[in-house]
Amino acid sequence: MIGFIILVVFIGVILVALSAIIQPKLADSIILFMGVGLGSVVLFFIFKAPDVALTEAVIGAGISSLIFLMALKHLKAAS
Amino acid sequence: MSIKRTLPTSVLSGFALSGVFILTILKLLLQNTPQEMQRAGDSLLTLNANEGVANAVTTVVVYFRGFDTLGEIAVLFIAALGIGLMLSENKRCTIKAQSNFMLHTGAKLLFPIIALYGVYVMTYGHLSPGGGFQGGVIVASGVLLLLISHRDFEVPHSFIVTLETFAGVSYVLIGLIGLFTLDVFLGNFLPHDIRDMGILLSGGIIPIIYIIVGIKVGSEMSMIVQNLIKRGDDV
């Protein structure tokens, strides 16, 4: 059962990451990048690394995506 | 400068290459599972018992690799400095949009809880998962919530500078005290008995250093977020 969950999350993370690359709009890419972070949190937690999972949840899925979004706002203002 | 991108053939070949890499890694992982091999984790866990800290990851990050952590927070400081320098030529923006009642009240209600959770993660970093980096970023995300909901809110610059200077100087001072008393930079000069493992006051200097790291990371991330929001065009 746990192996099935790992397999589903693993394949899902890879698919979300691939679709984040091919999005034509950068804002959609950033939202999908947050999804990659969310799936990684589940994987890290299952693989008994709660420290890394907490770091990824806070930094990877949370604040780095918000910093990307704000940088995108500055980019759009500059162009 | 256009934001839209196209999908060239190099991206497709990149997909194929990454697929080959993933298959190779999976094959290696499935065939070569370590059984009799001496693993680094075992010797680290044996050494961890000397310091009396329940969370072995914290011992590695703050004690065995304490000098690297000092370098990491220096890297974060340089990143915050770079963002501040890049955005310093922009004028301060005036936010005209007024946040609605729900966001206003919800942010006021949630900020103390977020800040308390961040301080908890910082303080209990040597007992449970978490630590200075995570707790500092949680506090900074609470500051971000206040920044996007209250248009007049701003953390005073002098306050952040004071906190950050205090944290950086005391990290180096604790390292120097260890150097003079035990001949090791960042030596554990406070009592750290194995029998105290699991209570809040255990592990000698390790929880103190993690709290200092949390203060430094929290103030730097708050400064980055505040610079990115408050400098730029009007919204």
Chai-1 contact restraints between the chains, C-beta under 6 A:
chainA,res_idxA,chainB,res_idxB,connection_type,confidence,min_distance_angstrom,max_distance_angstrom,comment,restraint_id
A,I22,B,L7,contact,1.0,0.0,6.0,A-B,restraint_1
A,P24,B,K4,contact,1.0,0.0,6.0,A-B,restraint_2
A,L26,B,I3,contact,1.0,0.0,6.0,A-B,restraint_3
A,P50,B,P129,contact,1.0,0.0,6.0,A-B,restraint_4
A,D51,B,V57,contact,1.0,0.0,6.0,A-B,restraint_5
A,D51,B,P129,contact,1.0,0.0,6.0,A-B,restraint_6
A,L54,B,P129,contact,1.0,0.0,6.0,A-B,restraint_7
A,L54,B,G130,contact,1.0,0.0,6.0,A-B,restraint_8
A,L54,B,Q134,contact,1.0,0.0,6.0,A-B,restraint_9
A,T55,B,Q134,contact,1.0,0.0,6.0,A-B,restraint_10
A,V58,B,Q134,contact,1.0,0.0,6.0,A-B,restraint_11
A,V58,B,V137,contact,1.0,0.0,6.0,A-B,restraint_12
A,V58,B,I138,contact,1.0,0.0,6.0,A-B,restraint_13
A,I59,B,V137,contact,1.0,0.0,6.0,A-B,restraint_14
A,G62,B,S141,contact,1.0,0.0,6.0,A-B,restraint_15
A,I63,B,V137,contact,1.0,0.0,6.0,A-B,restraint_16
A,I63,B,S141,contact,1.0,0.0,6.0,A-B,restraint_17
A,M70,B,L228,contact,1.0,0.0,6.0,A-B,restraint_18
A,H74,B,G232,contact,1.0,0.0,6.0,A-B,restraint_19
A,A77,B,D233,contact,1.0,0.0,6.0,A-B,restraint_20
A,S79,B,M1,contact,1.0,0.0,6.0,A-B,restraint_21
